[in-house]
Structures are given as structure tokens and as C-alpha cells.
Amino acid sequence: MPKSRHMHVPDDIVRFLLDHILQTVGIRAGGMTPKRVKVDVNSNNANCRLVKIRADSSTTKNFMNLPLELWLEVFKLLHPSDLLRLSRTNRQFRSVLMSRSSEIVWRAARSDIPKLPGPPPGLSEPAWANLAFDSTCHFCSRTGIRRIDFLFRVRTCGACTEKQIISDAAVFPKNENSKEYFLASRILFLIPTRMKKRRERTTGEHTVFLRRDFEQARDHYLNLPEGEKESYIDRRCSYLEALKKHVADCQTWATYMKTVKRENP
């Protein structure tokens, strides 16, 4: 994928490449592919040449020689789920789509999804697309997982939910006066948590959270110099406030999508 100067990409070329890409990831854009197209992109540029593209497999290998800017214009027209699948087809596409310079591509693809918010704090555009549209469990790779946990930023199957989303009883020692108890109490104020009804016959609720969040925050906190711990706590509190707002936006989007599916079965 050679780099190129800014150029205007003809609509028929974009449509043709878009159709090819959609077929690559398993979707057809019917009626969009012309039988034969000639592409003259930056003909004055020594790195670019006249490429003849025919709608057959014999010229697929030529596609990777087209200028990067042309590809980026096409990528912007894809659904985020198609971008995810495309990034997994070969190393070149993955290298391009997972680079920081391609954030604009993911943002453009996301902007076409009604009411879908941007990524939560600390999550990249590709990682956010993966959470929102890929139905794979984030821990065991089991497919077909529909439920998204926006607060914990994961998809989990039933088995992994039991293992990875734990309660306060799993981290609090029995001795309430111990240093470990104080540490666990502090860490729970620094990570996303929610209240959940107890399964046992006893009444009341308990705090649940992602095991990974607790362990990472605990280890990071313990490794900080004493003089930096308060500023870390302040940053985490700001993060949790931003995450809380993002979760509310995600719930709005999820409700909207359910309504759309119900009205358009």
C-alpha cells in the first residue's frame, strides 16, 4: 500500500473496491461492481501507476498496490464490524487498520451508527468496535455472546462471568482491622463496581467487579511511591465519573437498537 498525495477518488472506483472488500469479509453489495474499471491515481507520482482492475480474482493481488489514501477512503464507508473482519484477513490490512493514523477511519465508520457513543475512556476505537460489535467472549473466545457489559467493558459467556466478575467477599479478609482489608476497601473505590443481589438466602446486596480491574489497580497502587498515590486516586475518580456517563450513553444506544430491531424484524 504505497503512500500518496491528497487526491480525489472517483466514486465508481470507491464503489468497486468497497464491493470487493465486502465480498472479502463475507458480504456482497449487490449491483455495485462495474465489469471493468481503469484507475489512474497520481499518474505523475513515480510510486503509482495505471492499474487495470477487472471484476475477477486474477487481479486481486493488484489491490494491495493501490495508494493507501484510496484504501482509507473506502474503509470509511464500511461498518465497524466489517472493519474488524477486514483487519483479520491479512497482515497488511491489520497493520493499516490497527495503526494510530487510522483512528479517523474507525471514527468515520462509527459516525454512521445512530446514537452509538465514542469509545469509553482508556479504550481505542478498534477495541471499542470489538466490544460493541464482535460477539466473542473476551476471556475464552466463545462466540455468540450477545450481552455487553458496558461498565466492565467486556463480553463474557456464562462460565467466564462466574470466574471473572467477582464479589467483595473474594477480596476482603476476615480481619477488618488488617492492612489487607484497608487496601481492598481503597481499591474498590478506584475501579468500576456495581451492587448485585446476593444469591444466598440472606437478604441484601454485595459489590461486584471485574477481577482483572481489581488486580491491575491493586498492583499499580502498591507499586506507586507514596507521594504519587493521592494524584492516582484523583485520576481514577475522574475516570470513573467519565465512565459512568459513557455507560449511560451506551444504555441509550442499546435501548434504541432494541427498538429498531423490534420495529424492523
N, C-alpha and C positions, 0 to 999 in steps of 0.2 A: 504494500500500500504506500506508494510514493507520496510525499507531501507536495502541495501545490499552492499557487497563489489563489487569492479570492476569485471565484468565478461564478457565473450564473449557470445553474444546472437545468437543462431543458426538461420540461415536465414529462415528456414521453420517456426520457431516459430514467428519470426517477421512478416512474410507474413500472418500467420494465424491471429495474433492479429490485424494486420493492416486491414485485411478484416472485422473482427468483428467490429472494430471501425468505419470503413467507412459505414457499414450497420447501425450502431447506429446513425450516423449523416445523414443517408438517401442516401448513395451512395454505390454501390456494386463494388467490384473489382473482376470481374468475373474470375473464374477458378483458384483463388489463394488459396482457402481454402482446406487443406487436410482433409480427413474424420476423422482421429484420430491422435492426436499428444500427446506424453508424454514429459513433461517439467521437467528436473531435474536441478533446478537453485540453486547453492550454497548448495548442499545437506549436507555439513558439518556445515552449519550455522543453529543454533537452531531456528532461526526465519523463515527459509524457509523449505519447504517440497516438496515432489514429488506431482505434480499436474497433474491430468489427465484431458485433455481438449478434449471434443467432440464437433463437429460442430452442436450443438443444444442448445436450450435455457436453458436446465436443468443445464448447468454448467456456465452460465453467471455470477452467483453470485461468482464463484471462481476467476474470473478475477481480482476482486478488491484486492485479497490476494496476487497477484504476486508482486515481488520486484519492487520498484519504478524505479530502473535503467532500468529494462526491458521496462517499460512503456515509459520512456523518449526516449529510442532508437526508439521505434515505433512512438512516437509523432513527432520526427524529420522528418519522411517520409511523414507527412501529408501536405496538402495545408493549408496556413494560415486561409482560410475561414472555413476549416474543424476543425481546432483547436478552432476557435471561437465557432462553433456549439457544439463541444465536451465540451467546458468549461461551457456550459449552460445546459448540460444533468443532472448533479448531483453535489452535494456539494464537493465530493471528487475530481473529475476531476477539478472543478473550483478552489479548494484550491491549487491543484498542479500547474495548468497552469497559475494562476494569481500570483504565488509567484515569488519573485525576482530570486530565484535559477533556474527558468525555462526560463529565458531570452534566454539562449543558444538554447532552443528548438525552440522558435519563430524565432531566427536569422537563425537557420538551415532551417526552413521551408521557410523563406523569401528568402534565398540564391538561392533557386531553381526557383525563378520567374525572368526571364530575365529583366535586366535593372531597376528592382524595387529598389529604394534607401532605405537606412535605415530610421528610424523614424526622424521626424524633431526635433530640439532642444526642450527639455521640454516634449516630448511625449514618453511614454513607448512603448515597442514592441507590447504588446496586443492592446493598444489604437491605434497604427499606423495600425495594421492589421484590426481593426474595421473600421477605416476611409477608408482604401484602398479597403476593400472587402465586408463590410456589407452595404446593400442598405437601411438602416433605417435613417430617418431624426433624427438628433441629438437633436431636441427640442420637437417634438410631436410624435416621433416613427412611423410616417407613413412610410410604406415600398415602395419599388420600386423606390427609389431615385438614379438615375444614376450619376448625376453630383457631382463631388467632388470639393470643394473649397480649394485648397491646401494652399493658402495664409492665409485663416482664419481657416483652419484645421477643417472644418465641412462639413457635408452633410445637406442640407436644402431643404425642399419642397417649393413650390411657396409661400404659405401663410407665412411660417416662415422666408423666405428670406425677405419679406416685413417688418416683425416685428423686425428681429434680425440684419439685415445688414442695417445700417442707415447712413445718410449723416451728414456732418458737421453742417448743419442748425439745426439739432436736439439737438446739444450741445452748440452751440455758442449763448450767449445772444446778444441782440441788441446793448447794450452799449459796444463799442470796447475798452473803457478805464477801464472797470471793472476788478476786480480781477478774476472773473469767466471766463471772456474772455481770460485773460492771462493763466489761468490754463488749459482751454480746448485746447489752442494752444500748450502748452507744452506737454500735454498728447498725442496729436495726433502725436507727434514726437517719442513717445515711444511704439507705437503699430503698427501692420500691417495695412496699408491703401492702397487704390488704387484710381485712378481717373476714373470717370464714367461720360458719357454724361448725361446731365440733361434731364428729361422727358418733362419739360415745354417747351414752345415755345421759351424761351430765349436761346441764344446760350451759348456755353461754357461747362465746366465740373465742377464737385464737388467731394469732397473727401468722400469716403465711407469706412466703417469699421464695425467690429463686435461689437454690443452693449456691449456684455459681456467683451470683451477685454478692451474697454474704461472704463467701470465701475470698473473693477478689478484694472487696472493700476492707475486710479484716486484715489481710496480708499487707495491703498497701498502707493502711493506717499504722500498723505495727512497725513498718519499715521507715516511716517518716521521722525526721528529727522532731523533738518536742516543740521547737519553735514554729514548725510548719503545720502542726495538726489543726490549729484553730482555723487557719485560712482554708485548709482542706475541707473542714466541716462546713464552712460558709459556702464554698463552691458546690458541695454536694447538696446543700439545702436549696440553692438556686437551681441546680439541675433538677431536683425533684419537683419544684414548682413548675418549671418548663415542661417536664414530662407529664405532670398532671393535666395541664392544658392540652397537651398533644393527645393524650388518651381520650379526653372529651371530644376533640375534633374527630378522632378515629371512630368513636362510637356513633357520631353523627353520620359519618360516611357509611359505616356498616349498616345502620338503620336505613339509610337511603338506598343502598344496594339491595337490601331485602325487599324493600317496597317495589323497586324496579323489577326484580325477578318475579315477585308475586303478580304484578300487573302485566308482565310480559313472559308468561310461562313458556 
